[in-house]
Amino acid sequence: MIQNYLKIALRTLLRNKVYSFINIAGLATGMAVAMLIGLWIYDEISYDKSHENYDRIAQVLQHNLYNGEKTTQPSNPAVMAEEIRSHYASDFKYVLQSSWTSTHILTYGEKKFTKSGNYFEPQVTDMLSLKMLKGTRGGLKEPNSILLSASVAKAYFGDTDPMNKLLKIDNKEVVKVTGVYEDLPYNSSFREMEYILPWELYLITNPWIKKMDDPWGSNFTQTFVQLADNADLDKVSKKIINVKFNKVAKEYKSYKPEVFLQPMNKWHLFGEFKNGVNVGGRIEFVWLFGIIGIFVLLLACINFMNLSTARSEKRAKEVGVRKAIGSARSQLIIQFLSESLLVVVFAFVLSILLVQLILPSFNEVADKKMVILWTNPFFWLLGLSFSLLTGLIAGSYPALYLSSFQPVKVLKGTFKVGRYAAIPRKVLVVIQFTVSVTLIIGTIVVFRQIQHAKNRPIGYNRDGLITMNMATPDVHNHFEAIRGELKNTGAISEITESGSPTTEVWNTNGGFDWEGKDPNLAIDFPNNGVTYEYGKTVGWQFVDGRDFSRDYATDSLAFVVNQAAIKFIGLKNPVGKTLKWNGKPFKIVGVIKDMVVQSPYQPVRPSLFHISSDQENVLIIKINPKISSREALSKIETVFRKYNPAAPFEYTFVDEEYAKKFGNEERVGKLATFFAILAIFISCLGIFGLASFTAEQRTKEIGVRKVLGATVLNLWQLLSKDFVFLVMLSFLLAAPIAYFFMNSWLKKYEYRSDISWWIFVASGLGALLITLLTVSYQAIKAASANPVKSLRTE
């Protein structure tokens, strides 16, 4: 019996190829979108869950009162872990100090690569439950040891056993490979940790840390903990709130530091704080794309139900004949449901194929490494359950409605479809296009916001700027010789050392004072140490005063400040005024336009620049614009290999690094565009199917109108006007919805675009044009048909 139902269902699908294609293609597209979004959400919510102690790991963060605002930071004094261990040992299994993830040059023989990793206390292997492929988890007990990830070990040693091999770090320290661990997953917060060095080695290579007069006055490391099995995170977090406040010097108590624990399960999705309160983070994107996925899937289901109910009315005579020859109502219900379920099964299989095809490109856009969860029973349970539910919902109306027809009325031709039968279909079409138009408006607003931020004046010239990390001391020791040779080659305009790149802030300081300052105001300014050539290299734009100059010996105790600093401090005629830094007077010699160093969507922070005589962190080079970048880089490489042979020649273009600041928003924009296009495609499939059905249903009416003199244009208008009305109604609903949500989204950016009226007009006209193009094919085809053929049976 079941075989018979399926055979009839298959024949029905083959007999109506166009409708079958529209149903299966639309539903498969919607399912594919839902599946892609589901995989993305699964990847997001499973972030860091690869670590066995996921529920017990936390990071020590602190709130501080800086510049009149309560800010939250992950950086801590290097003595934080030791202090917590000594006073709250019973609450923790591990309390570990770590450096920031940073790059170092690892050398083995002739192989030199720049890799990123951390200095960590030895128990990190247990806390992060690293899977050791070589060696044991106790491999960091000696200060001259190193653990490598599997991929790094492969890059240096190939198939040779790496154990006990010697590597050189930044052409200085020699370390021994004591273990190899499995690469951490891409959805781990520690995924960039390609090697681990002992914390003890960090203290040995940075002896100034132990020599600090006030070890609590500097925040430059990270602290991670694993709670004891019986400890409650919230209670322990309240216990340690004053750990730092009780230790800082009197002059730092005005910062009012509050230490607390941020659990690992909130690192990725709830990482944003505002005024000391957790305000969410990436969880907003999870909700956003989850809602989009549900609505796109809803569009596909609407299509399926619309076309199923529309076509069902064409099958009234079939039902009448079946009932007349003895078919029970239950048999008809099973028949229609089997047809619906068959379509859904075909769509489900096609959707998996589509996802497999699209996933590599989707991963690239979404910055993921997702795969279909073939072995996950929940994936199959969810997919098959949804398919069954969709098939039952979409097939239930035609099954129950059609099976109730009286065969006498149907076969005598007295059966009439109710005048309100089309209303549910029209409502569903309105819902479809409301969702589609909302997505179109949202996508335009996202890209307009990105472009608005990209067009923001950044206060310097990033064209032709490259940045190089100074891992070894060789470049600093030969700076003047390198600068002279590079200028002689004509490859560069200028070169400078800097404590931070032009696209990041690596150092901030307090301890500033000036005339009229509120003594209770705690200050924390970005304060960048640079060489004299910095301003010429990056192209500072002065609004007052001058650049640093070697002609002025006093410039070693001078500041160049940005406009935001002058505004915050409240100085009038600032050039020549004095700022004190830790009691030492510095004279302001110049005021520059605000440089956009951090987020292009937020206000620029008050920032200072001073002359540094120590080795700084990065080199910034301005390529000579008169020659090609390729030629200039070749000449630069030759000089650097001469003076710095131990380091690989690696660099980044500043404009590329700056472009990364728009990564999240551009990713959202691209994904929203992708989903909007698919939503419109699904909606158009539905409109096409309904237009085809409408034209078929009104064939005789069209024939009569043509005989009476109606033109193709008249008939096109007749068949199109209902759909145009539905789309216009959809636009009226979508506009306020889109405005509400996008206005809320824009409010999180200090520097933001407005929502212009033309966005709504363009979206509405675009949806209308797409609808007309979709409907016109069927409308013109029906209007152009020979009326003799449609009326010859009358």
PyMOL commands that set and color helices and strands:
alter all, ss='L'
color gray80, all
select helices_A, chain A and resi 2-15+17-45+80-91+124-127+150-157+199-205+208-211+233-239+250-255+264-267+283-324+329-366+377-402+407-412+423-454+474-477+479-489+534-538+553-557+563-569+629-643+654-697+699-707+712-746+757-784+787-791
alter helices_A, ss='H'
color red, helices_A
select strands_A, chain A and resi 57-66+69-73+92-98+102-108+111-120+132-135+145-149+166-169+173-181+195-198+222-227+258-263+272-274+277-280+465-469+492-498+508-509+512-513+525-530+542-545+558-562+578-581+584-592+608-611+618-623+652-653
alter strands_A, ss='S'
color yellow, strands_A
deselect
rebuild
show_as cartoon
